[in-house]
Amino acid sequence: MTFWKKITLTRQTNFHSSVTIDAVYPPEFEHNIAAEIQHLQAIYHCLYSFKKDVLSIICSYDGRLVKLTESQSK
């Protein structure tokens, strides 16, 4: 039986929009995922691009999306 690691990422913009990604992944990829996501958080300001690339990273390491929440405050 494989035990999965959980990750929750929240990204907000200056325009009160946010995206929260809950995902799980095999623990052997924890270092790789953490390093790649840290890099994305430093360079992306667009929520759409950030979301798309984070999901791509999670999936490329055999991870699974659990929940995706997008919100926009007025």
PDB file of N, H, CA, C and O in Angstrom:
ATOM      1  N   MET A   1       0.841  -1.186   0.000  1.00  0.00           N
ATOM      2  CA  MET A   1       0.000   0.000   0.000  1.00  0.00           C
ATOM      3  C   MET A   1       0.885   1.247   0.000  1.00  0.00           C
ATOM      4  O   MET A   1       1.834   1.343   0.778  1.00  0.00           O
ATOM      5  N   THR A   2       0.575   2.174  -0.854  1.00  0.00           N
ATOM      6  H   THR A   2      -0.196   2.096  -1.486  1.00  0.00           H
ATOM      7  CA  THR A   2       1.331   3.419  -0.954  1.00  0.00           C
ATOM      8  C   THR A   2       0.681   4.494  -0.089  1.00  0.00           C
ATOM      9  O   THR A   2      -0.536   4.677  -0.121  1.00  0.00           O
ATOM     10  N   PHE A   3       1.490   5.193   0.672  1.00  0.00           N
ATOM     11  H   PHE A   3       2.479   5.044   0.699  1.00  0.00           H
ATOM     12  CA  PHE A   3       1.001   6.320   1.448  1.00  0.00           C
ATOM     13  C   PHE A   3       1.285   7.582   0.653  1.00  0.00           C
ATOM     14  O   PHE A   3       2.396   7.774   0.160  1.00  0.00           O
ATOM     15  N   TRP A   4       0.305   8.424   0.529  1.00  0.00           N
ATOM     16  H   TRP A   4      -0.598   8.268   0.930  1.00  0.00           H
ATOM     17  CA  TRP A   4       0.411   9.631  -0.282  1.00  0.00           C
ATOM     18  C   TRP A   4       0.713  10.829   0.598  1.00  0.00           C
ATOM     19  O   TRP A   4       0.261  10.907   1.740  1.00  0.00           O
ATOM     20  N   LYS A   5       1.474  11.751   0.061  1.00  0.00           N
ATOM     21  H   LYS A   5       1.842  11.687  -0.867  1.00  0.00           H
ATOM     22  CA  LYS A   5       1.732  13.034   0.719  1.00  0.00           C
ATOM     23  C   LYS A   5       0.706  14.031   0.201  1.00  0.00           C
ATOM     24  O   LYS A   5       0.336  13.993  -0.973  1.00  0.00           O
ATOM     25  N   LYS A   6       0.252  14.911   1.063  1.00  0.00           N
ATOM     26  H   LYS A   6       0.552  14.941   2.016  1.00  0.00           H
ATOM     27  CA  LYS A   6      -0.734  15.915   0.667  1.00  0.00           C
ATOM     28  C   LYS A   6      -0.046  17.270   0.546  1.00  0.00           C
ATOM     29  O   LYS A   6       0.844  17.605   1.328  1.00  0.00           O
ATOM     30  N   ILE A   7      -0.470  18.030  -0.438  1.00  0.00           N
ATOM     31  H   ILE A   7      -1.193  17.757  -1.073  1.00  0.00           H
ATOM     32  CA  ILE A   7       0.034  19.388  -0.609  1.00  0.00           C
ATOM     33  C   ILE A   7      -1.156  20.313  -0.847  1.00  0.00           C
ATOM     34  O   ILE A   7      -2.075  19.979  -1.595  1.00  0.00           O
ATOM     35  N   THR A   8      -1.128  21.469  -0.209  1.00  0.00           N
ATOM     36  H   THR A   8      -0.381  21.740   0.398  1.00  0.00           H
ATOM     37  CA  THR A   8      -2.136  22.500  -0.427  1.00  0.00           C
ATOM     38  C   THR A   8      -1.398  23.780  -0.780  1.00  0.00           C
ATOM     39  O   THR A   8      -0.570  24.267  -0.011  1.00  0.00           O
ATOM     40  N   LEU A   9      -1.705  24.312  -1.944  1.00  0.00           N
ATOM     41  H   LEU A   9      -2.378  23.916  -2.569  1.00  0.00           H
ATOM     42  CA  LEU A   9      -1.080  25.551  -2.414  1.00  0.00           C
ATOM     43  C   LEU A   9      -2.148  26.605  -2.623  1.00  0.00           C
ATOM     44  O   LEU A   9      -3.182  26.338  -3.235  1.00  0.00           O
ATOM     45  N   THR A  10      -1.903  27.791  -2.120  1.00  0.00           N
ATOM     46  H   THR A  10      -1.063  28.008  -1.623  1.00  0.00           H
ATOM     47  CA  THR A  10      -2.809  28.912  -2.359  1.00  0.00           C
ATOM     48  C   THR A  10      -2.010  30.035  -2.982  1.00  0.00           C
ATOM     49  O   THR A  10      -0.946  30.407  -2.487  1.00  0.00           O
ATOM     50  N   ARG A  11      -2.520  30.563  -4.050  1.00  0.00           N
ATOM     51  H   ARG A  11      -3.385  30.262  -4.452  1.00  0.00           H
ATOM     52  CA  ARG A  11      -1.856  31.666  -4.759  1.00  0.00           C
ATOM     53  C   ARG A  11      -2.859  32.797  -4.911  1.00  0.00           C
ATOM     54  O   ARG A  11      -3.976  32.571  -5.378  1.00  0.00           O
ATOM     55  N   GLN A  12      -2.483  34.009  -4.526  1.00  0.00           N
ATOM     56  H   GLN A  12      -1.576  34.193  -4.147  1.00  0.00           H
ATOM     57  CA  GLN A  12      -3.360  35.170  -4.623  1.00  0.00           C
ATOM     58  C   GLN A  12      -2.711  36.240  -5.480  1.00  0.00           C
ATOM     59  O   GLN A  12      -1.488  36.306  -5.607  1.00  0.00           O
ATOM     60  N   THR A  13      -3.558  37.077  -6.065  1.00  0.00           N
ATOM     61  H   THR A  13      -4.551  37.023  -5.961  1.00  0.00           H
ATOM     62  CA  THR A  13      -3.069  38.211  -6.835  1.00  0.00           C
ATOM     63  C   THR A  13      -3.415  39.494  -6.106  1.00  0.00           C
ATOM     64  O   THR A  13      -4.128  39.481  -5.102  1.00  0.00           O
ATOM     65  N   ASN A  14      -2.907  40.593  -6.616  1.00  0.00           N
ATOM     66  H   ASN A  14      -2.327  40.604  -7.432  1.00  0.00           H
ATOM     67  CA  ASN A  14      -3.234  41.904  -6.059  1.00  0.00           C
ATOM     68  C   ASN A  14      -4.670  42.307  -6.357  1.00  0.00           C
ATOM     69  O   ASN A  14      -5.182  43.268  -5.783  1.00  0.00           O
ATOM     70  N   PHE A  15      -5.314  41.580  -7.246  1.00  0.00           N
ATOM     71  H   PHE A  15      -4.898  40.799  -7.713  1.00  0.00           H
ATOM     72  CA  PHE A  15      -6.675  41.910  -7.659  1.00  0.00           C
ATOM     73  C   PHE A  15      -7.706  41.066  -6.924  1.00  0.00           C
ATOM     74  O   PHE A  15      -8.839  40.938  -7.386  1.00  0.00           O
ATOM     75  N   HIS A  16      -7.334  40.491  -5.796  1.00  0.00           N
ATOM     76  H   HIS A  16      -6.413  40.595  -5.420  1.00  0.00           H
ATOM     77  CA  HIS A  16      -8.225  39.722  -4.928  1.00  0.00           C
ATOM     78  C   HIS A  16      -8.731  38.434  -5.554  1.00  0.00           C
ATOM     79  O   HIS A  16      -9.789  37.937  -5.167  1.00  0.00           O
ATOM     80  N   SER A  17      -8.010  37.895  -6.497  1.00  0.00           N
ATOM     81  H   SER A  17      -7.150  38.299  -6.811  1.00  0.00           H
ATOM     82  CA  SER A  17      -8.324  36.582  -7.060  1.00  0.00           C
ATOM     83  C   SER A  17      -7.396  35.571  -6.402  1.00  0.00           C
ATOM     84  O   SER A  17      -6.264  35.891  -6.042  1.00  0.00           O
ATOM     85  N   SER A  18      -7.885  34.360  -6.251  1.00  0.00           N
ATOM     86  H   SER A  18      -8.806  34.100  -6.544  1.00  0.00           H
ATOM     87  CA  SER A  18      -7.024  33.331  -5.676  1.00  0.00           C
ATOM     88  C   SER A  18      -7.384  31.962  -6.227  1.00  0.00           C
ATOM     89  O   SER A  18      -8.485  31.732  -6.727  1.00  0.00           O
ATOM     90  N   VAL A  19      -6.430  31.076  -6.119  1.00  0.00           N
ATOM     91  H   VAL A  19      -5.536  31.262  -5.712  1.00  0.00           H
ATOM     92  CA  VAL A  19      -6.633  29.677  -6.480  1.00  0.00           C
ATOM     93  C   VAL A  19      -5.994  28.836  -5.377  1.00  0.00           C
ATOM     94  O   VAL A  19      -4.884  29.119  -4.927  1.00  0.00           O
ATOM     95  N   THR A  20      -6.712  27.802  -4.952  1.00  0.00           N
ATOM     96  H   THR A  20      -7.614  27.573  -5.317  1.00  0.00           H
ATOM     97  CA  THR A  20      -6.188  26.857  -3.975  1.00  0.00           C
ATOM     98  C   THR A  20      -6.215  25.479  -4.609  1.00  0.00           C
ATOM     99  O   THR A  20      -7.242  25.034  -5.121  1.00  0.00           O
ATOM    100  N   ILE A  21      -5.079  24.815  -4.568  1.00  0.00           N
ATOM    101  H   ILE A  21      -4.244  25.177  -4.152  1.00  0.00           H
ATOM    102  CA  ILE A  21      -4.932  23.492  -5.161  1.00  0.00           C
ATOM    103  C   ILE A  21      -4.603  22.506  -4.046  1.00  0.00           C
ATOM    104  O   ILE A  21      -3.610  22.666  -3.335  1.00  0.00           O
ATOM    105  N   ASP A  22      -5.441  21.490  -3.902  1.00  0.00           N
ATOM    106  H   ASP A  22      -6.247  21.360  -4.480  1.00  0.00           H
ATOM    107  CA  ASP A  22      -5.175  20.382  -2.989  1.00  0.00           C
ATOM    108  C   ASP A  22      -4.853  19.171  -3.848  1.00  0.00           C
ATOM    109  O   ASP A  22      -5.623  18.812  -4.738  1.00  0.00           O
ATOM    110  N   ALA A  23      -3.722  18.545  -3.583  1.00  0.00           N
ATOM    111  H   ALA A  23      -3.096  18.837  -2.860  1.00  0.00           H
ATOM    112  CA  ALA A  23      -3.303  17.391  -4.375  1.00  0.00           C
ATOM    113  C   ALA A  23      -2.582  16.395  -3.475  1.00  0.00           C
ATOM    114  O   ALA A  23      -2.165  16.720  -2.363  1.00  0.00           O
ATOM    115  N   VAL A  24      -2.447  15.183  -3.981  1.00  0.00           N
ATOM    116  H   VAL A  24      -2.786  14.919  -4.884  1.00  0.00           H
ATOM    117  CA  VAL A  24      -1.666  14.152  -3.299  1.00  0.00           C
ATOM    118  C   VAL A  24      -0.668  13.578  -4.294  1.00  0.00           C
ATOM    119  O   VAL A  24      -0.891  13.608  -5.505  1.00  0.00           O
ATOM    120  N   TYR A  25       0.440  13.053  -3.765  1.00  0.00           N
ATOM    121  H   TYR A  25       0.621  13.029  -2.782  1.00  0.00           H
ATOM    122  CA  TYR A  25       1.480  12.508  -4.630  1.00  0.00           C
ATOM    123  C   TYR A  25       2.288  11.477  -3.850  1.00  0.00           C
ATOM    124  O   TYR A  25       2.289  11.491  -2.619  1.00  0.00           O
ATOM    125  N   PRO A  26       2.977  10.580  -4.562  1.00  0.00           N
ATOM    126  CA  PRO A  26       3.822   9.590  -3.887  1.00  0.00           C
ATOM    127  C   PRO A  26       4.978  10.283  -3.151  1.00  0.00           C
ATOM    128  O   PRO A  26       5.580  11.210  -3.693  1.00  0.00           O
ATOM    129  N   PRO A  27       5.289   9.852  -1.941  1.00  0.00           N
ATOM    130  CA  PRO A  27       6.306  10.541  -1.135  1.00  0.00           C
ATOM    131  C   PRO A  27       7.704  10.552  -1.739  1.00  0.00           C
ATOM    132  O   PRO A  27       8.508  11.422  -1.404  1.00  0.00           O
ATOM    133  N   GLU A  28       8.010   9.610  -2.615  1.00  0.00           N
ATOM    134  H   GLU A  28       7.358   8.903  -2.887  1.00  0.00           H
ATOM    135  CA  GLU A  28       9.362   9.590  -3.190  1.00  0.00           C
ATOM    136  C   GLU A  28       9.635  10.790  -4.096  1.00  0.00           C
ATOM    137  O   GLU A  28      10.787  11.054  -4.442  1.00  0.00           O
ATOM    138  N   PHE A  29       8.588  11.516  -4.481  1.00  0.00           N
ATOM    139  H   PHE A  29       7.652  11.302  -4.200  1.00  0.00           H
ATOM    140  CA  PHE A  29       8.762  12.681  -5.351  1.00  0.00           C
ATOM    141  C   PHE A  29       8.661  14.011  -4.598  1.00  0.00           C
ATOM    142  O   PHE A  29       8.610  15.073  -5.219  1.00  0.00           O
ATOM    143  N   GLU A  30       8.633  13.955  -3.278  1.00  0.00           N
ATOM    144  H   GLU A  30       8.674  13.093  -2.774  1.00  0.00           H
ATOM    145  CA  GLU A  30       8.423  15.161  -2.480  1.00  0.00           C
ATOM    146  C   GLU A  30       9.451  16.254  -2.781  1.00  0.00           C
ATOM    147  O   GLU A  30       9.080  17.412  -2.972  1.00  0.00           O
ATOM    148  N   HIS A  31      10.720  15.905  -2.826  1.00  0.00           N
ATOM    149  H   HIS A  31      11.022  14.965  -2.672  1.00  0.00           H
ATOM    150  CA  HIS A  31      11.766  16.906  -3.063  1.00  0.00           C
ATOM    151  C   HIS A  31      11.621  17.531  -4.452  1.00  0.00           C
ATOM    152  O   HIS A  31      11.730  18.747  -4.602  1.00  0.00           O
ATOM    153  N   ASN A  32      11.376  16.706  -5.457  1.00  0.00           N
ATOM    154  H   ASN A  32      11.287  15.718  -5.336  1.00  0.00           H
ATOM    155  CA  ASN A  32      11.245  17.212  -6.828  1.00  0.00           C
ATOM    156  C   ASN A  32      10.066  18.177  -6.951  1.00  0.00           C
ATOM    157  O   ASN A  32      10.196  19.260  -7.522  1.00  0.00           O
ATOM    158  N   ILE A  33       8.925  17.776  -6.413  1.00  0.00           N
ATOM    159  H   ILE A  33       8.820  16.896  -5.949  1.00  0.00           H
ATOM    160  CA  ILE A  33       7.722  18.603  -6.497  1.00  0.00           C
ATOM    161  C   ILE A  33       7.928  19.912  -5.746  1.00  0.00           C
ATOM    162  O   ILE A  33       7.592  20.980  -6.257  1.00  0.00           O
ATOM    163  N   ALA A  34       8.475  19.837  -4.540  1.00  0.00           N
ATOM    164  H   ALA A  34       8.748  18.969  -4.125  1.00  0.00           H
ATOM    165  CA  ALA A  34       8.698  21.044  -3.741  1.00  0.00           C
ATOM    166  C   ALA A  34       9.621  22.023  -4.463  1.00  0.00           C
ATOM    167  O   ALA A  34       9.354  23.225  -4.477  1.00  0.00           O
ATOM    168  N   ALA A  35      10.690  21.528  -5.056  1.00  0.00           N
ATOM    169  H   ALA A  35      10.907  20.552  -5.044  1.00  0.00           H
ATOM    170  CA  ALA A  35      11.640  22.402  -5.755  1.00  0.00           C
ATOM    171  C   ALA A  35      11.002  23.064  -6.973  1.00  0.00           C
ATOM    172  O   ALA A  35      11.187  24.260  -7.197  1.00  0.00           O
ATOM    173  N   GLU A  36      10.258  22.298  -7.756  1.00  0.00           N
ATOM    174  H   GLU A  36      10.108  21.326  -7.575  1.00  0.00           H
ATOM    175  CA  GLU A  36       9.643  22.863  -8.959  1.00  0.00           C
ATOM    176  C   GLU A  36       8.542  23.864  -8.619  1.00  0.00           C
ATOM    177  O   GLU A  36       8.420  24.897  -9.278  1.00  0.00           O
ATOM    178  N   ILE A  37       7.748  23.570  -7.604  1.00  0.00           N
ATOM    179  H   ILE A  37       7.848  22.731  -7.069  1.00  0.00           H
ATOM    180  CA  ILE A  37       6.672  24.487  -7.227  1.00  0.00           C
ATOM    181  C   ILE A  37       7.238  25.758  -6.611  1.00  0.00           C
ATOM    182  O   ILE A  37       6.710  26.845  -6.850  1.00  0.00           O
ATOM    183  N   GLN A  38       8.292  25.641  -5.830  1.00  0.00           N
ATOM    184  H   GLN A  38       8.721  24.759  -5.637  1.00  0.00           H
ATOM    185  CA  GLN A  38       8.930  26.835  -5.264  1.00  0.00           C
ATOM    186  C   GLN A  38       9.413  27.750  -6.388  1.00  0.00           C
ATOM    187  O   GLN A  38       9.267  28.970  -6.310  1.00  0.00           O
ATOM    188  N   HIS A  39       9.981  27.164  -7.417  1.00  0.00           N
ATOM    189  H   HIS A  39      10.100  26.173  -7.481  1.00  0.00           H
ATOM    190  CA  HIS A  39      10.431  27.945  -8.570  1.00  0.00           C
ATOM    191  C   HIS A  39       9.243  28.648  -9.237  1.00  0.00           C
ATOM    192  O   HIS A  39       9.335  29.828  -9.576  1.00  0.00           O
ATOM    193  N   LEU A  40       8.137  27.937  -9.424  1.00  0.00           N
ATOM    194  H   LEU A  40       8.061  26.979  -9.148  1.00  0.00           H
ATOM    195  CA  LEU A  40       6.954  28.545 -10.050  1.00  0.00           C
ATOM    196  C   LEU A  40       6.404  29.695  -9.219  1.00  0.00           C
ATOM    197  O   LEU A  40       6.003  30.722  -9.767  1.00  0.00           O
ATOM    198  N   GLN A  41       6.384  29.531  -7.907  1.00  0.00           N
ATOM    199  H   GLN A  41       6.710  28.698  -7.461  1.00  0.00           H
ATOM    200  CA  GLN A  41       5.858  30.588  -7.046  1.00  0.00           C
ATOM    201  C   GLN A  41       6.692  31.860  -7.150  1.00  0.00           C
ATOM    202  O   GLN A  41       6.177  32.960  -6.951  1.00  0.00           O
ATOM    203  N   ALA A  42       7.952  31.714  -7.455  1.00  0.00           N
ATOM    204  H   ALA A  42       8.369  30.820  -7.617  1.00  0.00           H
ATOM    205  CA  ALA A  42       8.828  32.878  -7.570  1.00  0.00           C
ATOM    206  C   ALA A  42       8.654  33.617  -8.893  1.00  0.00           C
ATOM    207  O   ALA A  42       8.886  34.824  -8.959  1.00  0.00           O
ATOM    208  N   ILE A  43       8.249  32.911  -9.945  1.00  0.00           N
ATOM    209  H   ILE A  43       8.060  31.930  -9.891  1.00  0.00           H
ATOM    210  CA  ILE A  43       8.234  33.556 -11.261  1.00  0.00           C
ATOM    211  C   ILE A  43       6.850  33.855 -11.822  1.00  0.00           C
ATOM    212  O   ILE A  43       6.724  34.703 -12.706  1.00  0.00           O
ATOM    213  N   TYR A  44       5.810  33.187 -11.336  1.00  0.00           N
ATOM    214  H   TYR A  44       5.912  32.499 -10.618  1.00  0.00           H
ATOM    215  CA  TYR A  44       4.483  33.377 -11.926  1.00  0.00           C
ATOM    216  C   TYR A  44       3.646  34.369 -11.143  1.00  0.00           C
ATOM    217  O   TYR A  44       3.578  34.324  -9.915  1.00  0.00           O
ATOM    218  N   HIS A  45       3.013  35.261 -11.879  1.00  0.00           N
ATOM    219  H   HIS A  45       3.068  35.298 -12.877  1.00  0.00           H
ATOM    220  CA  HIS A  45       2.078  36.204 -11.275  1.00  0.00           C
ATOM    221  C   HIS A  45       0.670  35.974 -11.808  1.00  0.00           C
ATOM    222  O   HIS A  45      -0.303  36.416 -11.197  1.00  0.00           O
ATOM    223  N   CYS A  46       0.555  35.301 -12.915  1.00  0.00           N
ATOM    224  H   CYS A  46       1.345  34.942 -13.411  1.00  0.00           H
ATOM    225  CA  CYS A  46      -0.732  34.998 -13.537  1.00  0.00           C
ATOM    226  C   CYS A  46      -1.281  33.705 -12.929  1.00  0.00           C
ATOM    227  O   CYS A  46      -0.622  32.666 -12.974  1.00  0.00           O
ATOM    228  N   LEU A  47      -2.489  33.771 -12.360  1.00  0.00           N
ATOM    229  H   LEU A  47      -3.024  34.615 -12.324  1.00  0.00           H
ATOM    230  CA  LEU A  47      -3.069  32.585 -11.734  1.00  0.00           C
ATOM    231  C   LEU A  47      -3.284  31.444 -12.714  1.00  0.00           C
ATOM    232  O   LEU A  47      -3.053  30.283 -12.377  1.00  0.00           O
ATOM    233  N   TYR A  48      -3.723  31.763 -13.917  1.00  0.00           N
ATOM    234  H   TYR A  48      -3.911  32.706 -14.190  1.00  0.00           H
ATOM    235  CA  TYR A  48      -3.999  30.714 -14.898  1.00  0.00           C
ATOM    236  C   TYR A  48      -2.728  29.928 -15.219  1.00  0.00           C
ATOM    237  O   TYR A  48      -2.745  28.697 -15.223  1.00  0.00           O
ATOM    238  N   SER A  49      -1.642  30.622 -15.484  1.00  0.00           N
ATOM    239  H   SER A  49      -1.628  31.622 -15.481  1.00  0.00           H
ATOM    240  CA  SER A  49      -0.376  29.954 -15.812  1.00  0.00           C
ATOM    241  C   SER A  49       0.151  29.162 -14.623  1.00  0.00           C
ATOM    242  O   SER A  49       0.631  28.039 -14.781  1.00  0.00           O
ATOM    243  N   PHE A  50       0.061  29.746 -13.442  1.00  0.00           N
ATOM    244  H   PHE A  50      -0.329  30.657 -13.314  1.00  0.00           H
ATOM    245  CA  PHE A  50       0.511  29.059 -12.234  1.00  0.00           C
ATOM    246  C   PHE A  50      -0.279  27.767 -12.035  1.00  0.00           C
ATOM    247  O   PHE A  50       0.303  26.706 -11.809  1.00  0.00           O
ATOM    248  N   LYS A  51      -1.597  27.860 -12.119  1.00  0.00           N
ATOM    249  H   LYS A  51      -2.071  28.721 -12.302  1.00  0.00           H
ATOM    250  CA  LYS A  51      -2.466  26.695 -11.932  1.00  0.00           C
ATOM    251  C   LYS A  51      -2.145  25.605 -12.952  1.00  0.00           C
ATOM    252  O   LYS A  51      -1.999  24.435 -12.597  1.00  0.00           O
ATOM    253  N   LYS A  52      -2.037  25.993 -14.205  1.00  0.00           N
ATOM    254  H   LYS A  52      -2.155  26.943 -14.493  1.00  0.00           H
ATOM    255  CA  LYS A  52      -1.775  25.033 -15.283  1.00  0.00           C
ATOM    256  C   LYS A  52      -0.445  24.312 -15.062  1.00  0.00           C
ATOM    257  O   LYS A  52      -0.372  23.092 -15.209  1.00  0.00           O
ATOM    258  N   ASP A  53       0.587  25.044 -14.715  1.00  0.00           N
ATOM    259  H   ASP A  53       0.528  26.035 -14.595  1.00  0.00           H
ATOM    260  CA  ASP A  53       1.906  24.434 -14.550  1.00  0.00           C
ATOM    261  C   ASP A  53       2.024  23.614 -13.266  1.00  0.00           C
ATOM    262  O   ASP A  53       2.700  22.585 -13.254  1.00  0.00           O
ATOM    263  N   VAL A  54       1.374  24.055 -12.185  1.00  0.00           N
ATOM    264  H   VAL A  54       0.825  24.891 -12.195  1.00  0.00           H
ATOM    265  CA  VAL A  54       1.391  23.260 -10.954  1.00  0.00           C
ATOM    266  C   VAL A  54       0.698  21.926 -11.187  1.00  0.00           C
ATOM    267  O   VAL A  54       1.200  20.882 -10.771  1.00  0.00           O
ATOM    268  N   LEU A  55      -0.448  21.955 -11.847  1.00  0.00           N
ATOM    269  H   LEU A  55      -0.856  22.803 -12.185  1.00  0.00           H
ATOM    270  CA  LEU A  55      -1.163  20.706 -12.128  1.00  0.00           C
ATOM    271  C   LEU A  55      -0.333  19.789 -13.020  1.00  0.00           C
ATOM    272  O   LEU A  55      -0.338  18.571 -12.840  1.00  0.00           O
ATOM    273  N   SER A  56       0.367  20.365 -13.964  1.00  0.00           N
ATOM    274  H   SER A  56       0.370  21.354 -14.110  1.00  0.00           H
ATOM    275  CA  SER A  56       1.231  19.581 -14.842  1.00  0.00           C
ATOM    276  C   SER A  56       2.355  18.910 -14.048  1.00  0.00           C
ATOM    277  O   SER A  56       2.668  17.742 -14.280  1.00  0.00           O
ATOM    278  N   ILE A  57       2.958  19.643 -13.119  1.00  0.00           N
ATOM    279  H   ILE A  57       2.704  20.591 -12.930  1.00  0.00           H
ATOM    280  CA  ILE A  57       4.028  19.087 -12.284  1.00  0.00           C
ATOM    281  C   ILE A  57       3.492  17.954 -11.412  1.00  0.00           C
ATOM    282  O   ILE A  57       4.089  16.880 -11.347  1.00  0.00           O
ATOM    283  N   ILE A  58       2.372  18.194 -10.747  1.00  0.00           N
ATOM    284  H   ILE A  58       1.887  19.067 -10.800  1.00  0.00           H
ATOM    285  CA  ILE A  58       1.783  17.170  -9.880  1.00  0.00           C
ATOM    286  C   ILE A  58       1.511  15.896 -10.675  1.00  0.00           C
ATOM    287  O   ILE A  58       1.853  14.798 -10.237  1.00  0.00           O
ATOM    288  N   CYS A  59       0.896  16.048 -11.841  1.00  0.00           N
ATOM    289  H   CYS A  59       0.618  16.940 -12.197  1.00  0.00           H
ATOM    290  CA  CYS A  59       0.558  14.878 -12.663  1.00  0.00           C
ATOM    291  C   CYS A  59       1.798  14.173 -13.207  1.00  0.00           C
ATOM    292  O   CYS A  59       1.808  12.948 -13.321  1.00  0.00           O
ATOM    293  N   SER A  60       2.834  14.924 -13.540  1.00  0.00           N
ATOM    294  H   SER A  60       2.825  15.920 -13.447  1.00  0.00           H
ATOM    295  CA  SER A  60       4.038  14.297 -14.096  1.00  0.00           C
ATOM    296  C   SER A  60       4.765  13.428 -13.068  1.00  0.00           C
ATOM    297  O   SER A  60       5.541  12.548 -13.440  1.00  0.00           O
ATOM    298  N   TYR A  61       4.517  13.668 -11.786  1.00  0.00           N
ATOM    299  H   TYR A  61       3.886  14.383 -11.484  1.00  0.00           H
ATOM    300  CA  TYR A  61       5.100  12.843 -10.730  1.00  0.00           C
ATOM    301  C   TYR A  61       4.065  11.881 -10.139  1.00  0.00           C
ATOM    302  O   TYR A  61       4.142  11.523  -8.964  1.00  0.00           O
ATOM    303  N   ASP A  62       3.110  11.471 -10.952  1.00  0.00           N
ATOM    304  H   ASP A  62       3.048  11.762 -11.907  1.00  0.00           H
ATOM    305  CA  ASP A  62       2.078  10.496 -10.563  1.00  0.00           C
ATOM    306  C   ASP A  62       1.165  10.981  -9.446  1.00  0.00           C
ATOM    307  O   ASP A  62       0.572  10.169  -8.737  1.00  0.00           O
ATOM    308  N   GLY A  63       1.048  12.293  -9.283  1.00  0.00           N
ATOM    309  H   GLY A  63       1.530  12.952  -9.860  1.00  0.00           H
ATOM    310  CA  GLY A  63       0.154  12.845  -8.277  1.00  0.00           C
ATOM    311  C   GLY A  63      -1.272  12.934  -8.793  1.00  0.00           C
ATOM    312  O   GLY A  63      -1.538  12.693  -9.971  1.00  0.00           O
ATOM    313  N   ARG A  64      -2.188  13.285  -7.892  1.00  0.00           N
ATOM    314  H   ARG A  64      -1.972  13.481  -6.935  1.00  0.00           H
ATOM    315  CA  ARG A  64      -3.600  13.402  -8.238  1.00  0.00           C
ATOM    316  C   ARG A  64      -4.177  14.681  -7.648  1.00  0.00           C
ATOM    317  O   ARG A  64      -3.884  15.047  -6.510  1.00  0.00           O
ATOM    318  N   LEU A  65      -4.991  15.343  -8.433  1.00  0.00           N
ATOM    319  H   LEU A  65      -5.229  15.045  -9.357  1.00  0.00           H
ATOM    320  CA  LEU A  65      -5.708  16.520  -7.953  1.00  0.00           C
ATOM    321  C   LEU A  65      -6.838  16.056  -7.048  1.00  0.00           C
ATOM    322  O   LEU A  65      -7.598  15.159  -7.412  1.00  0.00           O
ATOM    323  N   VAL A  66      -6.952  16.662  -5.875  1.00  0.00           N
ATOM    324  H   VAL A  66      -6.335  17.391  -5.580  1.00  0.00           H
ATOM    325  CA  VAL A  66      -8.032  16.341  -4.949  1.00  0.00           C
ATOM    326  C   VAL A  66      -9.119  17.399  -5.059  1.00  0.00           C
ATOM    327  O   VAL A  66     -10.305  17.079  -5.133  1.00  0.00           O
ATOM    328  N   LYS A  67      -8.701  18.674  -5.069  1.00  0.00           N
ATOM    329  H   LYS A  67      -7.737  18.934  -5.009  1.00  0.00           H
ATOM    330  CA  LYS A  67      -9.673  19.767  -5.100  1.00  0.00           C
ATOM    331  C   LYS A  67      -9.008  21.008  -5.676  1.00  0.00           C
ATOM    332  O   LYS A  67      -7.837  21.285  -5.417  1.00  0.00           O
ATOM    333  N   LEU A  68      -9.778  21.744  -6.458  1.00  0.00           N
ATOM    334  H   LEU A  68     -10.729  21.519  -6.669  1.00  0.00           H
ATOM    335  CA  LEU A  68      -9.314  23.010  -7.028  1.00  0.00           C
ATOM    336  C   LEU A  68     -10.376  24.053  -6.732  1.00  0.00           C
ATOM    337  O   LEU A  68     -11.532  23.896  -7.123  1.00  0.00           O
ATOM    338  N   THR A  69      -9.988  25.116  -6.044  1.00  0.00           N
ATOM    339  H   THR A  69      -9.048  25.243  -5.727  1.00  0.00           H
ATOM    340  CA  THR A  69     -10.928  26.168  -5.680  1.00  0.00           C
ATOM    341  C   THR A  69     -10.414  27.493  -6.218  1.00  0.00           C
ATOM    342  O   THR A  69      -9.282  27.891  -5.943  1.00  0.00           O
ATOM    343  N   GLU A  70     -11.254  28.170  -6.985  1.00  0.00           N
ATOM    344  H   GLU A  70     -12.173  27.846  -7.209  1.00  0.00           H
ATOM    345  CA  GLU A  70     -10.912  29.494  -7.491  1.00  0.00           C
ATOM    346  C   GLU A  70     -11.911  30.485  -6.924  1.00  0.00           C
ATOM    347  O   GLU A  70     -13.102  30.190  -6.832  1.00  0.00           O
ATOM    348  N   SER A  71     -11.427  31.659  -6.545  1.00  0.00           N
ATOM    349  H   SER A  71     -10.459  31.898  -6.620  1.00  0.00           H
ATOM    350  CA  SER A  71     -12.336  32.674  -6.017  1.00  0.00           C
ATOM    351  C   SER A  71     -11.884  34.052  -6.455  1.00  0.00           C
ATOM    352  O   SER A  71     -10.715  34.291  -6.756  1.00  0.00           O
ATOM    353  N   GLN A  72     -12.846  34.937  -6.478  1.00  0.00           N
ATOM    354  H   GLN A  72     -13.796  34.742  -6.234  1.00  0.00           H
ATOM    355  CA  GLN A  72     -12.570  36.324  -6.830  1.00  0.00           C
ATOM    356  C   GLN A  72     -13.425  37.204  -5.939  1.00  0.00           C
ATOM    357  O   GLN A  72     -14.653  37.158  -6.004  1.00  0.00           O
ATOM    358  N   SER A  73     -12.774  38.009  -5.102  1.00  0.00           N
ATOM    359  H   SER A  73     -11.776  38.047  -5.049  1.00  0.00           H
ATOM    360  CA  SER A  73     -13.482  38.934  -4.223  1.00  0.00           C
ATOM    361  C   SER A  73     -13.794  40.204  -4.977  1.00  0.00           C
ATOM    362  O   SER A  73     -13.070  40.595  -5.892  1.00  0.00           O
ATOM    363  N   LYS A  74     -14.860  40.832  -4.591  1.00  0.00           N
ATOM    364  H   LYS A  74     -15.449  40.514  -3.847  1.00  0.00           H
ATOM    365  CA  LYS A  74     -15.247  42.085  -5.261  1.00  0.00           C
ATOM    366  C   LYS A  74     -14.995  43.266  -4.381  1.00  0.00           C
ATOM    367  O   LYS A  74     -15.260  44.401  -4.780  1.00  0.00           O
TER     368      LYS A  74
END
